[in-house]
Each structure stands twice: as C-alpha cells, then as structure tokens.
Amino acid sequence: MARISYVDHDHLADPELREYMEQARRFGTPRPETQAIRSHVPAVAKAFSRAWERIFRHGILEHSLKELCRVYVSKTIDCNY
C-alpha cells in the first residue's frame, strides 16, 4: 500500500504549481500522480517541471527519440511500460 499522499490541486496556493498540475492533467505527462507527490516539496516540483518543459515540451528532440528515452528509463527501473 502506498504511503505517499497526493497533494490536492485545489489546495495549492502557488499559481506556478497549479499550472504544472493542470498541464499534467491535460496532457497526461508528466503523470498527474507523480506531480501531486512532487508538490509536497514545491522547490522539487518546480525544478522538475521547469526541466520537463524545456526538454520535452519545448526541446528540439524528435518525438521518436523522446519515446526511446522513456522506454529506456522504464526498462532500467523494471517498469512494465
């Protein structure tokens, strides 16, 4: 059973964090659940989200290479992606 709670989007006061959570809900990436966990530590959530935006949303890599990276990470951590 998971012991890490999810931060409720409606209780986030920081507009930047609220926007990152909304984007996760809208696009499904990064997963909203992981964003809700990161949001327990706002500095972590912001650092991760800013990097995600730069690399995955506004980066110059082709989608196929990004997908290959996702598969690599999933295999590395033994996820059945």
Residue, then its C-alpha position, 0 to 999 in steps of 0.5 A: m500500500a502506498r504511503i505517499s499522499y497526493v497533494d490536492h490541486d485545489h489546495l495549492a496556493d502557488p499559481e506556478l504549481r497549479e499550472y504544472m498540475e493542470q498541464a499534467r492533467r491535460f496532457g497526461t505527462p508528466r503523470p498527474e500522480t507523480q506531480a501531486i507527490r512532487s508538490h509536497v516539496p514545491a522547490v522539487a516540483k518546480a525544478f522538475s517541471r521547469a526541466w520537463e518543459r524545456i526538454f520535452r515540451h519545448g526541446i528540439l528532440e524528435h518525438s521518436l527519440k523522446e519515446l526511446c528515452r522513456v522506454y529506456v528509463s522504464k526498462t532500467i527501473d523494471c517498469n512494465y511500460 
